[in-house]
Amino acid sequence: MTEPIYDFAIVGAGIAGASLAAELSPQARVLVLEAEDMPGYHSTGRSAAFWDECYGGPGVVPLTLASGDFLREHGFLRPRGALYIGRVNDKCALDEFMQEYAGTGVSIERTGRAGIDKRAPHLRQEWCDAIWEPACADIDVAALHQHYLKVLRQGGVDLLCRARVAVLDAEPGGWRITTQQGETHRAACVVNAAGAWADDLAKLAGARPLGIKPFRRTVVQLRVEPEAPDDLPLVFDIKGGFYFKPDNGRLWLSPHDEIPTIPCDAAPEEMDVAIAIDRFEQATDWTIKGVERRWAGLRSFSPDRLPVYGADPEIGGFAWFAGQGGFGIQTAVAAARMTAQTLLGRQPDAMTTTLDPAFYSPLRYHDVSCAKAG
């Protein structure tokens, strides 16, 4: 019996692989191979995601802004607002933040203690300076992921779970893909959407690893007194010491940690939980009545902290859709559309016309003249 030949085999069914498969499905035969029992088990399923115009740096802003209209129009965003707070000695950091995003198209404004009190009660008085970002919103991560899974299935994509790739053999016209279960599949192009395992998959294909490394991020759910108001914004320490946001009367708190790790099923460390709580207690006058949940997820970054999208310049039929850090969900819509157009040789549309695929190409790690500062 002849095995099906796919145009694209996407490795990974988190938000990256699912969104790209959905975008490719109208024009191509697509297979998605997911190592775990269900899509989105690692980073996507553990995200406390928000759509924040400034998150990820100026290089990520175009992808975030290009994704915004779709997310709003389809009901995936709930207005929240973000407040970047600082103390007297943080003035320079706040000034630099304002300068960094000047001209990028983001909407931010400087505010003082009165603005902090209006939006974020219970912060101690030493937090006297801030930047307000009104457009920040919560993302319904599960709904967005399910949307793309539904679209890809309607588009005829074959999605296989418990299908960890073990061997990639180049052959005329593409690849022979063998899973750890011994199943084989054939595809003209393998797309690396493997998240924390992206460099490992590249090695299987004989491609040069790009230095995509996973980092652990911890989140705890707190019961506080008084109860956290639902209209509380997302609050960031401008120095990166913590962030928190409300969730149904509780608070989700992170020490904003990035702990280097190996690709794994991430779990929270007690020390990181303790650090988060200590920083929160030093910054606010809320009383913590209990720690109800704690979890950790992986965020994978390339060396310059920009995502890597597009064809590998050295290995034919191998492409990248990886290195999306903590901003992969908020940029998924435009990133998937842009990358699908690039892989299919299609022209940009209204969503992607402002984006430059070359800016995110893996070529920058192969040609020194194209490299960006980290």
N, C-alpha and C positions, 0 to 999 in steps of 0.2 A: 504494500500500500504506500503510495507516495505521500510524504509528509507535507503539510501545508508550508508554503513559502510566504513569509510576511515581509512587508516593506520595512517595518520597524519592529524591533523587539526592545521594549523599554524595561529596564531593570529597576524595580522599585515602584510601589503603588501608594506612596504617601502623596501629599498635595502636589509635589513636583511631578512625579510620574503620571498621576491621575489627570492633572490639568493638561499636560502635554499630550497624553493619549487622546483625550477628548478633542483637543484642537486638531490633531492629525487625522482623526477617524473619518471625517467626510471625504478625504482625498486618498487615504492609504489603508492598507491592511496592517493592523497593529496587534501585537501581542504584548501583554504586560506580565512580567514575572515578579512575584512578591515572595520574599523568603519566609515571612511570618504567616501565622494562621489567618490574619486579617489585614486589610490595607490600613496604613496609618498607625501602626502599633507604636512606633518610636516617637520621632519628633512631632509629627502632625497631631497624634492623639494626646499629646501631653502639653500642648501649647496653651499659654494664657494670652492668646494672641490679641493684638490690637492693631489698628490701622493708624499709624503715626507718620505724618509727612516727613519728620526728621529722622526716623529710626533707620539706622544702617549707614548714615552718612550721605553727603551730597551726591555721590555716585549712584546711590540707590534711589534717590528722589524721583528721577524720571519714570522708573518702573512703578513706584508707589502711586504717583499722580495719575499715570496712565491707567492704572487698575481701579482708581477710585470711583469713577462714574458707574462702571459695571457693578461694583460691589454695592453701591448705594441703590441703584435702580432695581436690583434684584433682592433687596432686603437683607443683605448679609451684614450690614453695618448698623450699629446703634450709637448715636452720638454720646460722647464721653468728655472730650476735652483733655488736654494734658498740661501739667504744670511742672516746669523744671525749676527746682528751688535751690537757693544757695544762701550762705551766710555772708557776713561782711567781707571776710577774706576770700570769698568765691566770686567777687565782682569781675575779676579778669576772666575767669572761666565762662561766666555768663556773657561778657562782652565778646569773647572769641566765638561763642556759640552763635550769637546774633550775626557776626561778621561771616562766619562759615556758610550760613544759609542765605545770606543776602544774594538776591538775584537768581535763586533756584526755583522760585515760584511757590515756596511754602509760605503759609500765613502764620506769623508769630509776632508777638508784641511784648515789650518789657513791662513789668508791673512791680509794685512794691508790697509792703506789708498789708496795705488795705486790700489789694487784689488777692493776696493769699488768704486773708481772713474771710473774704467773700466766697471763695471757692473751696478752701480746704481747711476747715476748722480743726483744732487739736494739734496743730503744729506748734512747736515751742517758739518763743519769741525771737531766738537768735536766727531763725529762718526768715530773713527780712527782704530778700531780693528774689526775683523770679522771672521766668519767661512763660507766657501763656500761649498755648497752641489750641485754638478753638476747634479745629477740624478733626482732631483725634477721635477715634471711635472704637468700640469693641467690635471684634469680628466673630460671627457665629462660625467657628472653625468646622464643627461637625457638619453643619448644613452646607457649607461651601464644598467640603470634601465629598459629601454625598451627592451634591449637584454634579460634580465632575464624574463621579463613578456612574451615575445614572446616564449622563450624556455619552460616556464612552461605551457603555453597554448597548445603548440605543444605536450607536454608530457601528456596531458589529465587532468591537474590540474583544479579544479573548483575554480574560483576566484569570491568571492561575496563582493561587496562594500555595504556601508550603512548597515553593519551587525555587529554592536557593541555587543560584548559578554556580556550578563547580568547574566547568571547562568551557572555554571559548576557542573553537578551532576555525581559523580562517580557511575558506575554500572559495573556489571560483564563484563570483557573484555575491559573496557575503560570508555568513557565519553559520557554523553548526554549534548550537548551544546545548550543553548537557547539564542537567540539574543534579543535585546530590541524590535525588530519587532515581536517577538513571534515565529520566525522560529526555528526549532530544527534540529540538526545534530548529528551524532554519529561518534566517532573516537576512535581508540585504544590508541592514544597518542596525547596530546595537547602540542604544542610547543609555548613557550612564546617569540614572537618576537614583543612585544607591545611597545618597546621603552620606552618613559617616563612613560607609564602606566604599565610597567612590574611588579612592586610590587603589583599594584592593581589587576592585573590578577592572580597573585600568590595567593592572599587572596581568590579569588573566588574558586580556586582549593583546598583550605585548606593547601597550601604550605607555608613554612616560607618565608616571605619577606626578601630579601637579602640586603636591603638598597640602591637600585638603585635609584638615585636622578637626576632629570632634572635640567639643568642650561641653562639660556638664553645667546645666543651669538648674538651680533649686528653687522651688516654690512651696510655700506653706499657706494653709488656710487657717486664719485666726478668727476666733470669736472674741469680740472686744466690747467694752462698755465705756461710753454709750455705743449703741449699735451704729455701724458704719452707714452713713446716708447713701442712698442709691445714686444721688446726683454728684457724688464726690468724683473729681477728675482722677485720671491716672497721674500719680505723683512720682517724679524722678528726683533723686539727688543729682545735681548737676555734675558732681564729681564721680558718679557711678557707684555710690555706696549701697543704694537700695532703690527699689520702686515698689509701689503698692497701688491697688485699685479695689473697689468694692465688688462684691458678688452676693446678691441676695441677703444683705445684712451682715455678711462676713467680709473679711479683708483677705485678698490674695497678696502675699508679700514675698519678694525675692531679694536676696543680698546682691543681685546683679552680678552673680559670680560667673566666671568662665574658667572652669577647672579643666586643664588638659586631661584627656582620658583616651583609652582605646575604644574602638567601636564596640558597643556592648548594650545590654539592657540596663540602662542607667537607673541608679537608685540614690536617694538622698543620703548624705552623710550627716550625722548628728552635729558635727562641728559647724557645718554650713547652716543648718537650721538655727543653731545657737547664735551664730554671727548675725543672721538676719533679724532675729528677735532683739538682740542687743542694740543693733543700729536703729531699729524701729522705736524701741523704748527711749533711746537717747534723743530721738527726733520729735516725738509726739507725747501728748499726755493721755493717750488712750490707755485704759487698763486691759491687759490681755487676760481673758477669762479661760481660754483654752486653745490648744493647737489641735485642730480637728482633722487635718489631712496634711500630708507632705508628699512631694513627688519630685522627680528630676527628669529632665529630658536632654537630648543631645542637640547641639547647634554646631554645624560644620562650616568652617571658613577656609577659603583659599588664602594664600599668603598676603595678598593685597586687600583682603576682606570684601572683594567684589565677587558676585556670582560668576560662574563659568558656563557659558551657553554656546553651543555650536559644534561644528565638526572638528575633530582632532586633526591637526595639520600634518601629522606623520603617519597615522594609521587609517587607511581608507575604510569607510563603512563603520566608523566608530565616532560617536558624538557625545557631548557632555551636557548635562542639565543638573548642575550640582553646585556646592559651595554657597548655599543660600542663607547661611547664618541663621539669625533669629527673625529675618524679614521675608522668609520664603512664602509665607501665607499671604501677607499683605501685598506682595508683588506678583503672586502666582498668575493672576488673570492676564496681565500684559506680558509677563515673561514667557508664558506658554504660547500665547498668540504670536509673539515676535519670533520665538525659536521655531515654531511649526512653520511659519512663513519662510524662514531662512532654510530649513531642512528641505522644504518642498520647492524652493526656488520661486516662491510667490512674492508679490509686491506688498508693501505695507498697506494697512487700511487706516481708518480714522483713529483707531485706538493706538496704533503703533507708529504712526508717521513721525512722531517726535523722537523716537528711540533709534539709537545707533547700535546695531548688533555687533559691530566690530569692537565696541567699547568693552563688551563682556566676553569676547571670543577667547578660547584657549590659546590662540596664537600669541597672546602677550607673554606667555610663559615659555615660548619657543624662540621668539625674536626679541633680543634685548632692546632694540630700538623702539619696540612697542610697549615695553614694560612701564607700569605706573608706580608711583611712590606708594608704599604701604601705609 
